[in-house]
Amino acid sequence: MKQVRGEASPSTRGLRGALANKREADSRARALASTIRELMAVGFLSRRALADELNRTGIPTAHGGKWHYTTVVRMLTRLGMLTLGNGGRINNGQAKKRAADARAKALAPTIAKLQKAGFVSLKAIARELSEQEIPSAQGGKWHPSSVSRLLQRLKRLETSSRTPEENAGPK
């Protein structure tokens, strides 16, 4: 096959295309970095939680599709934002606890407002959170049991954030 001056060979064209794709993916990841950091700050720490929240908020992938665990992992890898535990493995247990704690802290003012407005039973709070379209941890409807776990977590977080003297109470 005779090469015409100025034309790239098929392998060179493929390499240039791959580099262009990589640059485009890097650019897209950088554009989403602040959004990802914000989501992680409010408690979406697991890859699956990030994918669900990106889909819920309507942020499309580079090709306009839905986010999945793998697409989030690839983007976090590209950004250098993967959180690894011992031996290079992801510590999902701790990540899930931190995510639940962050979600609980973010919901604390809403729960306080609901309780102040007279929603005191678990069922009433669950119904009101669902009606306000505030997503549960799994992204679905609220149930009394999920409200109970949230209130227990908030109580534990409140207790752990106080000093030992505050925890002891008045003498």
Sequence and secondary structure as in RCSB ss.txt:
>XXXX:A:sequence
MKQVRGEASPSTRGLRGALANKREADSRARALASTIRELMAVGFLSRRALADELNRTGIPTAHGGKWHYTTVVRM
LTRLGMLTLGNGGRINNGQAKKRAADARAKALAPTIAKLQKAGFVSLKAIARELSEQEIPSAQGGKWHPSSVSRL
LQRLKRLETSSRTPEENAGPK
>XXXX:A:secstr
    TT   HHHHHHHHHHHHHHHHHHHHHHHHHHHHHHHHTT  SHHHHHHHHHHTT   TTS    HHHHHHH
HHHHT     GGG   HHHHHHHHHHHHHHHHHHHHHHHHHTT  SHHHHHHHHHHTT   TTSS   HHHHHHH
HHHHHHHHHHHS HHHHH   
